[in-house]
Amino acid sequence: MDDVMVNKLKAIADKTRLELLESLLTKNYCVSALAGKNDISESAVSQHLKILREADLVIGEKRGYYVHYTVKRDNLKLIAAEIEKLADREIERCEDCC
């Protein structure tokens, strides 16, 4: 597994970021709307979105004064596919064990 995928997995490993992703999967939101919906501060939402942007999992689109965020679903599906590949690996017998 490469470092890019590890960073994506780390980004979604946080409960708050996962909740933000879940919200964004149903509707595009700006920071203030996400803060109100998830009952956290706007600054906390901004910090979490920064991590999700750096992991290439969300993208922001400027609409007037606000930036509305959406999930990059293809990248989320890549994570799911990587996890599925891990789950599908064949088990090999350890020859070094008794």
N, CA, C and O atoms as a GROMACS GRO file, in nm:
protein
  392
    1MET      N    1   0.086  -0.117   0.000
    1MET     CA    2   0.000   0.000   0.000
    1MET      C    3   0.090   0.124   0.000
    1MET      O    4   0.184   0.133   0.079
    2ASP      N    5   0.062   0.218  -0.088
    2ASP     CA    6   0.148   0.336  -0.100
    2ASP      C    7   0.110   0.444   0.002
    2ASP      O    8   0.005   0.438   0.066
    3ASP      N    9   0.198   0.542   0.015
    3ASP     CA   10   0.179   0.649   0.114
    3ASP      C   11   0.054   0.732   0.088
    3ASP      O   12  -0.010   0.779   0.182
    4VAL      N   13   0.019   0.751  -0.038
    4VAL     CA   14  -0.100   0.828  -0.072
    4VAL      C   15  -0.225   0.760  -0.015
    4VAL      O   16  -0.311   0.826   0.043
    5MET      N   17  -0.233   0.629  -0.031
    5MET     CA   18  -0.348   0.555   0.021
    5MET      C   19  -0.348   0.557   0.174
    5MET      O   20  -0.453   0.569   0.236
    6VAL      N   21  -0.231   0.545   0.234
    6VAL     CA   22  -0.222   0.550   0.380
    6VAL      C   23  -0.272   0.686   0.430
    6VAL      O   24  -0.342   0.691   0.532
    7ASN      N   25  -0.238   0.795   0.362
    7ASN     CA   26  -0.285   0.928   0.402
    7ASN      C   27  -0.436   0.940   0.388
    7ASN      O   28  -0.501   1.004   0.471
    8LYS      N   29  -0.492   0.881   0.284
    8LYS     CA   30  -0.637   0.882   0.268
    8LYS      C   31  -0.704   0.806   0.382
    8LYS      O   32  -0.805   0.852   0.437
    9LEU      N   33  -0.649   0.691   0.418
    9LEU     CA   34  -0.704   0.612   0.527
    9LEU      C   35  -0.693   0.686   0.660
    9LEU      O   36  -0.786   0.682   0.741
   10LYS      N   37  -0.580   0.752   0.682
   10LYS     CA   38  -0.564   0.831   0.805
   10LYS      C   39  -0.667   0.943   0.811
   10LYS      O   40  -0.719   0.974   0.918
   11ALA      N   41  -0.695   1.004   0.697
   11ALA     CA   42  -0.789   1.116   0.693
   11ALA      C   43  -0.930   1.072   0.733
   11ALA      O   44  -1.001   1.148   0.798
   12ILE      N   45  -0.970   0.952   0.696
   12ILE     CA   46  -1.106   0.908   0.731
   12ILE      C   47  -1.110   0.831   0.862
   12ILE      O   48  -1.217   0.790   0.906
   13ALA      N   49  -0.995   0.812   0.925
   13ALA     CA   50  -0.990   0.738   1.050
   13ALA      C   51  -1.038   0.819   1.170
   13ALA      O   52  -1.050   0.765   1.280
   14ASP      N   53  -1.065   0.945   1.150
   14ASP     CA   54  -1.114   1.032   1.257
   14ASP      C   55  -1.266   1.036   1.253
   14ASP      O   56  -1.325   1.054   1.146
   15LYS      N   57  -1.330   1.020   1.367
   15LYS     CA   58  -1.476   1.015   1.375
   15LYS      C   59  -1.541   1.142   1.319
   15LYS      O   60  -1.638   1.133   1.243
   16THR      N   61  -1.489   1.258   1.356
   16THR     CA   62  -1.548   1.383   1.309
   16THR      C   63  -1.536   1.396   1.158
   16THR      O   64  -1.632   1.435   1.092
   17ARG      N   65  -1.419   1.364   1.103
   17ARG     CA   66  -1.402   1.373   0.958
   17ARG      C   67  -1.493   1.274   0.886
   17ARG      O   68  -1.546   1.305   0.779
   18LEU      N   69  -1.510   1.158   0.943
   18LEU     CA   70  -1.601   1.060   0.883
   18LEU      C   71  -1.745   1.113   0.885
   18LEU      O   72  -1.819   1.094   0.788
   19GLU      N   73  -1.784   1.177   0.994
   19GLU     CA   74  -1.918   1.237   1.002
   19GLU      C   75  -1.934   1.350   0.901
   19GLU      O   76  -2.041   1.365   0.840
   20LEU      N   77  -1.830   1.430   0.883
   20LEU     CA   78  -1.836   1.537   0.782
   20LEU      C   79  -1.851   1.478   0.642
   20LEU      O   80  -1.930   1.529   0.562
   21LEU      N   81  -1.777   1.372   0.614
   21LEU     CA   82  -1.791   1.305   0.484
   21LEU      C   83  -1.933   1.253   0.465
   21LEU      O   84  -1.991   1.267   0.357
   22GLU      N   85  -1.988   1.192   0.569
   22GLU     CA   86  -2.124   1.141   0.560
   22GLU      C   87  -2.223   1.254   0.528
   22GLU      O   88  -2.313   1.236   0.446
   23SER      N   89  -2.206   1.367   0.592
   23SER     CA   90  -2.293   1.482   0.563
   23SER      C   91  -2.277   1.526   0.419
   23SER      O   92  -2.375   1.554   0.350
   24LEU      N   93  -2.153   1.533   0.373
   24LEU     CA   94  -2.125   1.581   0.238
   24LEU      C   95  -2.166   1.482   0.130
   24LEU      O   96  -2.178   1.520   0.013
   25LEU      N   97  -2.189   1.359   0.166
   25LEU     CA   98  -2.234   1.261   0.067
   25LEU      C   99  -2.382   1.282   0.031
   25LEU      O  100  -2.427   1.234  -0.073
   26THR      N  101  -2.455   1.351   0.116
   26THR     CA  102  -2.597   1.373   0.088
   26THR      C  103  -2.625   1.512   0.031
   26THR      O  104  -2.726   1.532  -0.036
   27LYS      N  105  -2.535   1.607   0.058
   27LYS     CA  106  -2.558   1.745   0.015
   27LYS      C  107  -2.427   1.823   0.022
   27LYS      O  108  -2.343   1.795   0.108
   28ASN      N  109  -2.410   1.919  -0.067
   28ASN     CA  110  -2.294   2.008  -0.060
   28ASN      C  111  -2.320   2.112   0.049
   28ASN      O  112  -2.428   2.171   0.056
   29TYR      N  113  -2.220   2.134   0.134
   29TYR     CA  114  -2.234   2.229   0.244
   29TYR      C  115  -2.117   2.325   0.247
   29TYR      O  116  -2.008   2.293   0.200
   30CYS      N  117  -2.140   2.442   0.303
   30CYS     CA  118  -2.031   2.535   0.335
   30CYS      C  119  -1.987   2.506   0.479
   30CYS      O  120  -2.051   2.428   0.550
   31VAL      N  121  -1.879   2.569   0.522
   31VAL     CA  122  -1.823   2.545   0.655
   31VAL      C  123  -1.925   2.575   0.764
   31VAL      O  124  -1.942   2.496   0.856
   32SER      N  125  -1.993   2.689   0.755
   32SER     CA  126  -2.086   2.725   0.862
   32SER      C  127  -2.203   2.628   0.870
   32SER      O  128  -2.248   2.596   0.980
   33ALA      N  129  -2.253   2.581   0.758
   33ALA     CA  130  -2.363   2.484   0.759
   33ALA      C  131  -2.316   2.350   0.816
   33ALA      O  132  -2.389   2.285   0.891
   34LEU      N  133  -2.195   2.309   0.780
   34LEU     CA  134  -2.141   2.184   0.836
   34LEU      C  135  -2.121   2.195   0.986
   34LEU      O  136  -2.147   2.100   1.060
   35ALA      N  137  -2.076   2.311   1.030
   35ALA     CA  138  -2.055   2.333   1.173
   35ALA      C  139  -2.187   2.320   1.248
   35ALA      O  140  -2.194   2.254   1.351
   36GLY      N  141  -2.291   2.384   1.196
   36GLY     CA  142  -2.422   2.375   1.261
   36GLY      C  143  -2.481   2.236   1.257
   36GLY      O  144  -2.538   2.189   1.355
   37LYS      N  145  -2.467   2.169   1.144
   37LYS     CA  146  -2.522   2.034   1.129
   37LYS      C  147  -2.452   1.934   1.220
   37LYS      O  148  -2.516   1.842   1.272
   38ASN      N  149  -2.322   1.950   1.239
   38ASN     CA  150  -2.244   1.853   1.316
   38ASN      C  151  -2.211   1.900   1.457
   38ASN      O  152  -2.140   1.832   1.530
   39ASP      N  153  -2.262   2.017   1.495
   39ASP     CA  154  -2.245   2.072   1.629
   39ASP      C  155  -2.098   2.084   1.671
   39ASP      O  156  -2.060   2.044   1.781
   40ILE      N  157  -2.018   2.141   1.580
   40ILE     CA  158  -1.877   2.171   1.611
   40ILE      C  159  -1.847   2.311   1.560
   40ILE      O  160  -1.924   2.367   1.482
   41SER      N  161  -1.737   2.368   1.602
   41SER     CA  162  -1.704   2.505   1.563
   41SER      C  163  -1.663   2.512   1.415
   41SER      O  164  -1.619   2.413   1.356
   42GLU      N  165  -1.679   2.631   1.358
   42GLU     CA  166  -1.639   2.652   1.219
   42GLU      C  167  -1.490   2.632   1.201
   42GLU      O  168  -1.447   2.578   1.098
   43SER      N  169  -1.411   2.673   1.299
   43SER     CA  170  -1.265   2.655   1.287
   43SER      C  171  -1.229   2.507   1.288
   43SER      O  172  -1.139   2.464   1.216
   44ALA      N  173  -1.300   2.427   1.370
   44ALA     CA  174  -1.273   2.282   1.372
   44ALA      C  175  -1.311   2.220   1.238
   44ALA      O  176  -1.239   2.136   1.185
   45VAL      N  177  -1.426   2.262   1.183
   45VAL     CA  178  -1.468   2.211   1.051
   45VAL      C  179  -1.363   2.246   0.947
   45VAL      O  180  -1.326   2.162   0.864
   46SER      N  181  -1.315   2.369   0.949
   46SER     CA  182  -1.213   2.412   0.852
   46SER      C  183  -1.087   2.327   0.862
   46SER      O  184  -1.030   2.288   0.760
   47GLN      N  185  -1.043   2.298   0.983
   47GLN     CA  186  -0.923   2.216   1.001
   47GLN      C  187  -0.944   2.073   0.950
   47GLN      O  188  -0.856   2.016   0.886
   48HIS      N  189  -1.061   2.018   0.977
   48HIS     CA  190  -1.091   1.883   0.928
   48HIS      C  191  -1.102   1.880   0.776
   48HIS      O  192  -1.055   1.787   0.712
   49LEU      N  193  -1.165   1.983   0.719
   49LEU     CA  194  -1.176   1.990   0.574
   49LEU      C  195  -1.040   2.005   0.508
   49LEU      O  196  -1.018   1.952   0.399
   50LYS      N  197  -0.950   2.076   0.572
   50LYS     CA  198  -0.814   2.090   0.519
   50LYS      C  199  -0.748   1.953   0.506
   50LYS      O  200  -0.684   1.924   0.405
   51ILE      N  201  -0.763   1.871   0.607
   51ILE     CA  202  -0.705   1.736   0.604
   51ILE      C  203  -0.771   1.653   0.495
   51ILE      O  204  -0.704   1.579   0.423
   52LEU      N  205  -0.903   1.664   0.482
   52LEU     CA  206  -0.974   1.589   0.378
   52LEU      C  207  -0.937   1.640   0.238
   52LEU      O  208  -0.929   1.560   0.144
   53ARG      N  209  -0.914   1.770   0.223
   53ARG     CA  210  -0.869   1.824   0.094
   53ARG      C  211  -0.730   1.774   0.061
   53ARG      O  212  -0.704   1.734  -0.052
   54GLU      N  213  -0.640   1.775   0.159
   54GLU     CA  214  -0.503   1.729   0.136
   54GLU      C  215  -0.499   1.581   0.100
   54GLU      O  216  -0.410   1.536   0.028
   55ALA      N  217  -0.597   1.504   0.150
   55ALA     CA  218  -0.607   1.363   0.115
   55ALA      C  219  -0.684   1.343  -0.016
   55ALA      O  220  -0.706   1.230  -0.059
   56ASP      N  221  -0.723   1.453  -0.078
   56ASP     CA  222  -0.795   1.453  -0.206
   56ASP      C  223  -0.930   1.381  -0.197
   56ASP      O  224  -0.972   1.310  -0.289
   57LEU      N  225  -0.997   1.400  -0.083
   57LEU     CA  226  -1.127   1.336  -0.061
   57LEU      C  227  -1.244   1.433  -0.073
   57LEU      O  228  -1.358   1.390  -0.093
   58VAL      N  229  -1.218   1.562  -0.061
   58VAL     CA  230  -1.322   1.663  -0.083
   58VAL      C  231  -1.265   1.774  -0.170
   58VAL      O  232  -1.144   1.793  -0.180
   59ILE      N  233  -1.356   1.846  -0.230
   59ILE     CA  234  -1.318   1.961  -0.312
   59ILE      C  235  -1.414   2.074  -0.280
   59ILE      O  236  -1.533   2.053  -0.258
   60GLY      N  237  -1.360   2.195  -0.278
   60GLY     CA  238  -1.442   2.313  -0.252
   60GLY      C  239  -1.468   2.390  -0.379
   60GLY      O  240  -1.381   2.402  -0.465
   61GLU      N  241  -1.590   2.444  -0.389
   61GLU     CA  242  -1.627   2.525  -0.503
   61GLU      C  243  -1.680   2.659  -0.451
   61GLU      O  244  -1.776   2.664  -0.376
   62LYS      N  245  -1.615   2.765  -0.493
   62LYS     CA  246  -1.654   2.900  -0.449
   62LYS      C  247  -1.787   2.937  -0.513
   62LYS      O  248  -1.803   2.933  -0.635
   63ARG      N  249  -1.882   2.975  -0.426
   63ARG     CA  250  -2.013   3.023  -0.472
   63ARG      C  251  -2.041   3.154  -0.399
   63ARG      O  252  -2.089   3.155  -0.285
   64GLY      N  253  -2.012   3.262  -0.466
   64GLY     CA  254  -2.026   3.393  -0.401
   64GLY      C  255  -1.926   3.405  -0.289
   64GLY      O  256  -1.805   3.389  -0.310
   65TYR      N  257  -1.975   3.434  -0.170
   65TYR     CA  258  -1.889   3.452  -0.053
   65TYR      C  259  -1.846   3.320   0.007
   65TYR      O  260  -1.743   3.314   0.075
   66TYR      N  261  -1.922   3.213  -0.016
   66TYR     CA  262  -1.900   3.085   0.051
   66TYR      C  263  -1.832   2.983  -0.041
   66TYR      O  264  -1.842   2.991  -0.163
   67VAL      N  265  -1.764   2.888   0.023
   67VAL     CA  266  -1.709   2.773  -0.048
   67VAL      C  267  -1.794   2.653  -0.007
   67VAL      O  268  -1.806   2.622   0.112
   68HIS      N  269  -1.851   2.586  -0.106
   68HIS     CA  270  -1.931   2.467  -0.081
   68HIS      C  271  -1.846   2.344  -0.112
   68HIS      O  272  -1.778   2.338  -0.215
   69TYR      N  273  -1.852   2.247  -0.023
   69TYR     CA  274  -1.768   2.128  -0.034
   69TYR      C  275  -1.848   2.008  -0.079
   69TYR      O  276  -1.966   1.993  -0.047
   70THR      N  277  -1.781   1.922  -0.155
   70THR     CA  278  -1.840   1.797  -0.200
   70THR      C  279  -1.735   1.686  -0.192
   70THR      O  280  -1.615   1.713  -0.197
   71VAL      N  281  -1.781   1.564  -0.179
   71VAL     CA  282  -1.692   1.448  -0.169
   71VAL      C  283  -1.646   1.407  -0.308
   71VAL      O  284  -1.726   1.404  -0.402
   72LYS      N  285  -1.520   1.377  -0.320
   72LYS     CA  286  -1.467   1.321  -0.444
   72LYS      C  287  -1.492   1.170  -0.438
   72LYS      O  288  -1.408   1.092  -0.392
   73ARG      N  289  -1.609   1.132  -0.484
   73ARG     CA  290  -1.657   0.994  -0.469
   73ARG      C  291  -1.564   0.891  -0.532
   73ARG      O  292  -1.549   0.781  -0.478
   74ASP      N  293  -1.503   0.924  -0.643
   74ASP     CA  294  -1.412   0.829  -0.707
   74ASP      C  295  -1.295   0.794  -0.614
   74ASP      O  296  -1.253   0.679  -0.608
   75ASN      N  297  -1.244   0.894  -0.543
   75ASN     CA  298  -1.134   0.867  -0.451
   75ASN      C  299  -1.181   0.788  -0.329
   75ASN      O  300  -1.106   0.706  -0.275
   76LEU      N  301  -1.302   0.812  -0.286
   76LEU     CA  302  -1.359   0.734  -0.176
   76LEU      C  303  -1.377   0.588  -0.221
   76LEU      O  304  -1.354   0.495  -0.143
   77LYS      N  305  -1.417   0.570  -0.345
   77LYS     CA  306  -1.432   0.433  -0.399
   77LYS      C  307  -1.297   0.363  -0.411
   77LYS      O  308  -1.288   0.241  -0.395
   78LEU      N  309  -1.191   0.439  -0.439
   78LEU     CA  310  -1.056   0.380  -0.445
   78LEU      C  311  -1.016   0.324  -0.308
   78LEU      O  312  -0.954   0.218  -0.299
   79ILE      N  313  -1.051   0.397  -0.202
   79ILE     CA  314  -1.023   0.348  -0.067
   79ILE      C  315  -1.099   0.219  -0.042
   79ILE      O  316  -1.043   0.122   0.010
   80ALA      N  317  -1.225   0.217  -0.079
   80ALA     CA  318  -1.307   0.097  -0.059
   80ALA      C  319  -1.250  -0.021  -0.137
   80ALA      O  320  -1.248  -0.133  -0.087
   81ALA      N  321  -1.204   0.004  -0.258
   81ALA     CA  322  -1.146  -0.102  -0.340
   81ALA      C  323  -1.017  -0.155  -0.278
   81ALA      O  324  -0.991  -0.276  -0.281
   82GLU      N  325  -0.936  -0.066  -0.222
   82GLU     CA  326  -0.811  -0.108  -0.158
   82GLU      C  327  -0.840  -0.195  -0.036
   82GLU      O  328  -0.772  -0.295  -0.014
   83ILE      N  329  -0.940  -0.157   0.042
   83ILE     CA  330  -0.978  -0.236   0.159
   83ILE      C  331  -1.033  -0.371   0.115
   83ILE      O  332  -1.006  -0.473   0.178
   84GLU      N  333  -1.109  -0.370   0.008
   84GLU     CA  334  -1.163  -0.497  -0.044
   84GLU      C  335  -1.051  -0.589  -0.090
   84GLU      O  336  -1.056  -0.710  -0.066
   85LYS      N  337  -0.948  -0.533  -0.156
   85LYS     CA  338  -0.833  -0.614  -0.196
   85LYS      C  339  -0.764  -0.676  -0.076
   85LYS      O  340  -0.723  -0.792  -0.080
   86LEU      N  341  -0.753  -0.600   0.032
   86LEU     CA  342  -0.693  -0.653   0.154
   86LEU      C  343  -0.775  -0.770   0.209
   86LEU      O  344  -0.721  -0.873   0.249
   87ALA      N  345  -0.905  -0.752   0.210
   87ALA     CA  346  -0.994  -0.855   0.263
   87ALA      C  347  -0.994  -0.981   0.177
   87ALA      O  348  -1.022  -1.090   0.228
   88ASP      N  349  -0.965  -0.968   0.049
   88ASP     CA  350  -0.968  -1.082  -0.043
   88ASP      C  351  -0.835  -1.158  -0.052
   88ASP      O  352  -0.825  -1.257  -0.123
   89ARG      N  353  -0.735  -1.111   0.018
   89ARG     CA  354  -0.605  -1.179   0.011
   89ARG      C  355  -0.616  -1.322   0.063
   89ARG      O  356  -0.686  -1.350   0.161
   90GLU      N  357  -0.545  -1.410  -0.004
   90GLU     CA  358  -0.541  -1.550   0.035
   90GLU      C  359  -0.451  -1.566   0.158
   90GLU      O  360  -0.349  -1.498   0.171
   91ILE      N  361  -0.490  -1.655   0.244
   91ILE     CA  362  -0.410  -1.684   0.363
   91ILE      C  363  -0.307  -1.790   0.326
   91ILE      O  364  -0.340  -1.893   0.268
   92GLU      N  365  -0.183  -1.762   0.361
   92GLU     CA  366  -0.076  -1.859   0.337
   92GLU      C  367  -0.034  -1.917   0.471
   92GLU      O  368  -0.034  -1.849   0.574
   93ARG      N  369   0.002  -2.042   0.469
   93ARG     CA  370   0.050  -2.107   0.590
   93ARG      C  371   0.191  -2.060   0.620
   93ARG      O  372   0.275  -2.051   0.531
   94CYS      N  373   0.215  -2.031   0.745
   94CYS     CA  374   0.348  -1.989   0.787
   94CYS      C  375   0.438  -2.112   0.797
   94CYS      O  376   0.412  -2.203   0.876
   95GLU      N  377   0.542  -2.114   0.716
   95GLU     CA  378   0.634  -2.227   0.715
   95GLU      C  379   0.734  -2.218   0.828
   95GLU      O  380   0.799  -2.318   0.861
   96ASP      N  381   0.748  -2.102   0.889
   96ASP     CA  382   0.846  -2.082   0.995
   96ASP      C  383   0.792  -2.124   1.132
   96ASP      O  384   0.868  -2.135   1.228
   97CYS      N  385   0.661  -2.147   1.140
   97CYS     CA  386   0.601  -2.183   1.268
   97CYS      C  387   0.598  -2.334   1.286
   97CYS      O  388   0.609  -2.411   1.190
   98CYS      N  389   0.582  -2.375   1.409
   98CYS     CA  390   0.574  -2.518   1.438
   98CYS      C  391   0.442  -2.576   1.394
   98CYS      O  392   0.419  -2.696   1.411
   0.00000   0.00000   0.00000
